[in-house]
Amino acid sequence: MYTASTAFLEALQEAGVSYIFANLGSDHPAIIESLAEAKQKNKKLPEVIICPNEMVALSSAHGYAQITGKPQAVIIHVECGTQNLGGAIHNAAKGRVPVLIFAGASPFTQEGELTGSRNEFIHWIQDVFDQRGIMRGYSKYNNEIRTGTNIKQIVHRSLQFAKSDPKGPVYLMGAREVMEAEVEPVTIDTSLWEPIIPTAMPPQSVNEVVQDLLKAEKPLVVTSYLGRNPEAVDELVTFCESLSIPVIESCPNYMNFPSDHPLHCGYQWNTPGQNKLIADADLILVMDSDVPWIPMKNKPSDQATIYYFDIDPIKEEMPVWYIPSKRFFKVDSHIALQQLNKQLRNNENIDSELVSKRLKTYAKIHESQKQSLALIEEVGTDYITPEYLTACIREIMDEDTIVLNEGISNYPTISNHLNVNQSGTLFGSGAGSLGWNGGAAIGMKLARPDKTVITLTGDGAYMFSIPSTVHWMANRYNTPFLTVIYNNHGWKSPKLSTLGVHPTGIAQQINEFFVDFTPVADLSKIAEAAGGAFAKSVKDPEQLQDALNECLQAVKEGRSAVLDVHLPTVVSEGERKEETNKEDLQAIK
């Protein structure tokens, strides 16, 4: 029998979906039947990845889409499964990641009127008035499938939304009776359902920006996620080299500009003071950044000219956001850079002497930053610092390594010391809900099985990732990866937030922030028990490099590994020394 569920699954296959990350329930008998029939008849459909937790399911689809650009499907159970997506839907929405989510719904008949009618007690309990409302604030498009006759059109329309900039998650739901209904097969021409073509700058605006660039003495580029398109990175390098424009990466989610390039002038996160390059700039191009700076402590001069380039330049989903700019361009930054580069190519008005002088100036700043950072990577202590740990991780990386950064309070440390230079090799979630890293690593390994995947995570984010589910899945689906836990035995970020508002408050005076994880759990053993991962813990700096090499070897042999690295804790004297090092570095800058 050809059902609406069969048509739904066929539509996913037609759209190029490779995987269905599934957490199935009582609302999915028709889908299970269609999948089983396809397996029996050797019919090609997306491969089902069983996900014992919905957060991990969506994080896996998130990671796959980040590295390939191709949305995958997540199938979950009614409103319970929808809510159990948790922060993963926030991450996909804020990170602009395309994914299609389908949830069943409780049957709407209860006396056997239709196939799929209610036959379990839970069908009454799981019936809610507005299941779609759970997702409304986090999905680009949501709809209920009311009939199987146009189900393919609805699926392709949903994916058209998901893949069109600004990209994001879409949500469909369908009751059992609808998904069980027999329908006539429909043929779809998928070439008619392509995403919206990316936008470009108006020709007159290209000329305007170039003229302002040529007049500027201290231009600057600030970016956060331009590197989600690796080709845009090459265009940005060409653009910056043509006029010797320095680049700052603000809260980066991708590798946006090679860290070893002389025009790379550092990273900033919750910068405690004014960034001098931003303060001195007379022209700033913000390209793909939600938070290029934090105005209450770090912002440009009032005299600076600002241009904003983004697929969402006024942040339509952010209630409070404003950075006054001369122009806001709703544009694909890759295309905009191509336009600007074309205009600058062979431009006779470029002052080559000024460009050469600027390059020397910013190359000195780049080199000074590099030397300052190298100083605090040195061991010189009886405990492991985050800087030394990151430097050691850098030593085991090669051109086939993909790194996921969910270091949270160690975001800046990882950015500063990892020294990533190849586009498409460094990823963050792009948002703020912790626990993305484990599922995302599975998705990325499925997409790039030839790569070595390393996740860098705090102990809090590691626990949020549901490591028992993650490592069971990694073991079953042969997606081995290395997890390095920056374990400071607590949530450091809330402590830093408190000190940012109350630097000499009572919490600081009595050293009580309610964030320490004591007694300390043996975190790596969770992965060992759930998925047979190689588990190791290290506290001694002299043992760290050997431990990393041992874990990496396990991954290359096909077994996931978790290295639990114990750092100065959120309440220790060691941490206070660590903060002093960072203050010294800030002073050097």
N, C-alpha and C positions, 0 to 999 in steps of 0.2 A: 504494500500500500504506500502511495506517495503522499506524505503529509506536509503540513506547514513546517514542521521541524526539519524534514528533508530539504525543503526549499530553502529554509534559513541556513542550514549548513552548506548547501551548494552555493549560496550567495557569498558566504565567507570564502569558500574556495575560489570562486570566480574573481573575488576582489584581491586575491593574492595573500590572504591570511595563511600563515604557516602553522600557527599553534593556537589552540584553545586552552587557556589556563582555567581549569574547571574545579569548582567545588559544588558538586551536584546534590540535589535534594528531592523532596517529594513532588516538586513541580516539574520535574524533567523526564518522566518516563518516555515521552515521545521522542525526545532528543536522544536518550539512551538507546531506544529501539533503532532509531535511524543510524546512529553511530555503529551499533552492533551489526546491522544489516550491511552497512558499507564495508565493515571489516570482513564479514562473511563472503561478500561478493568481490572483495579486493578493489573497491571503489575508492578513488582518491578524494580524501577530505583532509582538512587540517588535523594535525596530530594533537591528541588530547594529553595534556600534562596535568596529572592529578595533584591538586594543591590542598593540603589539609587546613589551610588558613587563607582567607580571602585577602588579607593585607599582603601576604606574600605573592598571591596570584597576580594582583594588580601591579605590584612592584616588579615582578618578572616581566610582565607585558611592557611596563614602563622602560625597563632597561633594554629590552629587545628593540623597541621603537626608537630609543635614543641613539642607538648605534647603527641602525639600518634606515631609519626614517619611515619604516613600514608599520602601520598599526596592527596589533594582534587582538584576539578576542578573549574576553574574560566572561565565564558563565558562572553565575552565583545563584543562591537559593533565596527567593522571595525578599521580604523586607529585612529579615534577619541577616542574610548574607550581604545585602546592600549596606546595612549599617556596619557590618563587620569589615567592610573595605577600609573603614577607619580613615586614618590620615593619608592613606595611599591615594585616595581620590583628590584630596587637597594637593598632594604632590604633583599628580598628573595635570590638574587644572592650572596651578600656578607655574609649573614647569613647562607648560604648553606642549604636552606630549600626547600624540594621537593614540587612542585606544577605543575599542568598542566593548561596552559592558552590556550583557544581557542577563536579566533576572526573570525567573518565572513569577507567577502570581497565584495566590490561592484560587481554586476553582470557584466560579460564580454560580454554579448549580449544585443542589445538594440531594436530589432524589433520582439520580441516574438518568436525567434527561438527555445528556450528551456524554460521549466518551471523554473520560477524564474528570467526571463529576466527583464531588467530595466523598472520600471513603476512608479518611483518617482524621482523628480528633484534632490534629494540629492545624487542619485546614481552616477551622473557625478561628483559632487563636492567632494565626499568622495573617489574617485578612485585615487590612488597614485601609483607611479612607484615601490616603494620599501617598502611596509608595513612591511615586515619581518625585514628590516634594522633597524627599530625603536628598535627592541628587540635584535638585534644580539649581542651587547656587554654585554647583561645581561641574556642570556639564554644558557643553556648547549647544547640545541638542538633546531633547529627551522626548520619547513618544511611547505610546502603548500600541502593540500589534493587536488589532481587533479582528483581523481576518487573514487567512493564509493566501488569499488570492493576489495580494500585492506585496507580499512579504519581502520578495527580492528587491523591489523598488525601494522599500523602506530601509532595508539594510544598506543598499548602495547610496541612498541619500544620506544616511547617518555617517557613513565613512567619508562621503564628500565633505561633510561638515568637519569631521575629525582631522582630515588632511589639509584643509584650507586654513591659511594663516588668519588670525593666530590659531595654531593647532590646539587640540585638546581632546578630552574624553567625551564620548557620547553614550547615552543610556537608553536601552530599550527594555520593555517588559512585555510579557504575554502570559495569559492564563492557560491552564492545562487544556481546557476544552479547545481553545484556539490552536494551540500547538499540536493537538492530536487530530485536528480536522483534515480530512482527505481533500486534496486540491489538484488542479490540473498543472502540469509542469509549464513553466514560463521561461522563455529564452531572453536573456538580457545582453545588450551590447554594452560592455563595460567601458568602451572608449567614450561613451556619452556621459559618463559619470565621473570625469576627472575633477580634481580639486581646482579651485579658483587659481588663475594664473597670478603669480606674485607681482606686486606693484613696483613701479619705478618712479623716479623723481620727474617732475615737469622739466622740460628742457631749459626754460628760463631760470629755474631754481638751481640747476647744475651750474650755470654760469655765475649766478649770484654767490654761491658757496665758494667757487673757485676764486672769484675776485676777492672775497674776504680772506681767504687763505693766503693769497699772494701778498696781502697787505699786513697780515699778522706777523708779529715778531716772536711771540711765544705761543704757538698753537699746541693743542693737546687733544688726544683721543682717550676717551674713557669707555670701557666696554665690560660686559659681564658674561654674555652668552652668544656672542657673534660666532664662536667656534662650533656651535651646534651644526653649522654647515661648514665642513672642513675646507671647501673651496673658497669660502669667504675669508679664511685666514690668509691664504696666498694673496688675495686681492688687497687685504689690509696691509700686509708687508710691503707690497708694491707701492701702495698709496703713501705710507709713512716714509718710505725710503726716498720717494720723489721730492719731498719737501723737508725731510729730517724732522718728522713729527713724533714726539715721544708718546708712549702708550702706558696707561695705568689700567690694571684689571681690578675692578671693584666687585667684591663678592662673586668671584668667577665660578660658573657652573661647568665650564668647558675650558680646553686649552685654546685661548683666543689669540695669542701672539707668542712667538718663541721666546722662552725665558732667557736664552743666551744671546738674544739680539741686542746690540748696543742701544737701541731705542726703547727697549723694555725697561720701564722705570718703576717697577714694583707693583705690589698688590696692596689693597686696603680692604679691611672688613669693618669692625667697629673701632675705627681709628680714634685713639683718645685725644688727638690734637689735630691742628690744621696741617694738611698736606701742602708743602710749599709749592709744588708744581701746579696744583690746582689754584692756589692763591695767586700765583704769578701769571697764570695763563691769560692772554688777551682774547683767545678764541678757543672754544672747546666744542669738539664734536662728540656728542654722546651717541654711541652706536650699540644698540641692543643692551640696554641696562635698565633695570627697574630702580635700583638704588645706586646711582653713580657717586653719591656722597651723602653724608648725614648732616643736614644744614645747621643743626644747633651747635656743632663743634667743628665742622669741616666743610667749607663751601667756596665757590669761586668769588672773585672780586665782583662788585656791583657793576663795574665797567666792562666786564668780560662779555663777549658775544657768544651765545650758546645756540647750537643747532642740535635738534633731537631727531634721531633716525631710529625707527622701531616699527614693527608690524602693529604695535599697539602704543602709539606715542603719548596718549593721554591716560593710559592705564584705566580702561573703562570699568574694570572690576575692583578697583581700589578706591574706597570711599574718600580717603584723604591722600592726595598726592598732587604736588604742583612744583614744577621747576620752570619758572618763566624763561622762555626761549624765543629767539628771533623767529625761528620757523620750527614747526613740528611736521616731520615727514612720515606719513604712514606708508612705509616702504620696506621692501626686502633689502637688507643691508648689503648683501652680496651684489645685487643689481645696482644699488646706489654707488657702491665702490667701483664697479665696472664703469659706470657713467663718469664718475669723477676722474678715474684713471685715464679714460679716453680723452677727457678734456685737458688733463695735465700733460699728456704725452706730447712731447715736442712743443710745449708751450714756450714761446720766446720771451715771456715776461717773468720767468722764474729767475730769481736772483741766486745764481749758483754759489756765489761767495757767501751769502747769508746761509744758504742750505748747508754748505760745508762747515761753517762755523758752528751752526746749531748741532750738527752731528757730533762734533768734538765735545761740545758742552754736555750733551746728554750721554755720550759714551763714558765720560768721566763719572757722571752720577751713577750710571749703571754699574760701572766697575767698583765704585765706592760701596754701593749697596751690597754687591756680591762679596766683597772682602769683609764687610761688617757681619754679614750672615754667616760666613765661614767661621768667624771667631767663636760664635756661640754654639757651633756644632761640635766643638772639641769636648772630649769626655771630662777630664779634670775633676770628677766627682766619684762618689761611691754609689751613685744611683743613676738610672737612665733618664735622660731628659727627652722631651718630645722632639727637640731639634736634632739630637744625636740619633734618635730612633729613625726619624725621617731621612737623615743622611745615609743611614745604613740600608734603608729600604731602597734608596736611590741606587745603591751599589748593585742590587740584584735585579734591577730593571734592564730590559733591552728594548729593541725596536718593536718586538712583538708583545709588549706588555700593555695591558689596559688597567688603569687605576680608577677606583671609585673612592671618592672622598666624602665621608660622613664623620669627620673628626670633630665637628661642633666647636667646642672651645679651642680645639687645635686646627680649625680651618686655616687661620693665618699661617701657622707653623708649617702645615703641609704644603700650602701654596708657595711659601717662601723658599722652602728647602728641597722640594722634590725636583725642581728644575726640569719641567716637562717642555719639550720643544717640538713635538710632533702632533699635528692636529688629529683629533679622533682617538686620543689616548687617555684623556682625563675627563672624568664626569662627576658632577654633583647632582643631587635630586632636582635642584632648581627651586626648592620650596622649603618648608619649615617643619614638616611632620617627620619625626625620627623613625628609623627602622627600614628605610628604603634599601639600604646597601645589600642585604642578604639576597632578597628576591631579585634585585636588579642584577646582581652578579650571575645568577642562574640565567636570566634572560640574555645577558650579554654573551655568556659562554655558549648558549644555544645558537646565538647569531654568529659568533666567531669562534668555533671550536678549536681553531688553530692558534688562538691567542692565549697568553697567560693572564688570567684575571686576578687582580689583587684588590681587596677592599680594606680601606683604612677607616676604622670606626672607634668611637669612644665606647666605654663599657656600657653607658646608658643606652646609646643608639644600638649597640649589639643586642641588648636584652629586648629592646623595642622591636627588633627585626624578627622575633619569634624563631630563634636559631634551631630549635628542635624541628620545626617544619622545614626550614631552609635546608638543613643538612640531610634530612630524610630525602627531600626532593633531589638534592645534588647527587646523592648516592644512587637513587633509582634511575635518574635520567643522565647519568654520566657527564655531569658538568662540574668537574673539580675546580676549585679556586682556593686562593690563600686569603685568609682573614687575619689582619693584624689589629689587635685590640690595644688602643691607647688607654690603658686602665689606670685611672687616677682614683679609683674606689669611690666614685660619687658623681653627682651632677655638678660640674664646675660652672656651667653657664648661668644657672640661677644665682650662684654666689657672685659672679662678675656683674650680673644685672643689678643685684642689690647694692654692691659697692659703687656702681655707676650712679645710683640715685642717692645713696646714703653712705658716702665714703668713710665717715667717722661715726656711723650709727651704732646702735646697741649690738646688732648682729656682728659687726666687725670687732667691737670691744670684747665681747665674750666668745668670739669665734664660733658662733652657732648659726648655721644657715640651713639646717635640716635637709642636707643633700648628700650625706655620706652613706655609702653602701657597706655598712658593717653589720654583721660579720661578712667578710669578703667571700664571694662564691668562686668556685673553680670553673670559670666560664668556658674554657676550652673543652672541658669534659662533657658539656652539654652536646657539643657537636660530635664528639667521639661516641657517646651513647646513642644518639639519634641517627647518625649517618655514617658511623665508622670512620670519622675524620681523624687525621693525625693530630694529636693534641699535645701542646707544649706550653710551658709557662717559664718566664725568665725575669729575673730581677737584677742580675749582675751585668754591668755594661760589657765586661770582657767576654761574656758568653753570648751576647746578642747576635753578632754577625754569624756565628756558627749556627745558632738556632734558626735564623732566617734562611740560611742556605739549606738546612735540614728540612725545613717546612717546604721550601720551594721544590726541592727534589721530590718530596712526596707528591706534590701537585703534578709535576711533570710525569710521574709514574701513574697518574690517574686517580689519585686520592686527595680529597679536600684536606686542607690543613688549617688549624687555628693556632696562632701564636698569641698568647696572653702576656702582654708586656706590662709589667708593673712600674708605674711612674710615681713621682712624688704625689701624695694624695691631696685631696682638696683642703685638708686641714693641717698639712705637715709643714715643718720648717723647710724641707726641700722645695716645696712649692713656692714659699716666700722667696727663696734664692732664685728660683726660676723666674719669678715675676721681676726681680731685680735685674736679671739679665736682659729681659725684654725692655725694661725702662732704659737701660744703658743703650740698647740698640736704637730706641726711639731718639735718644739724645744724639747719637751719632748721625742719624738721619737729619 
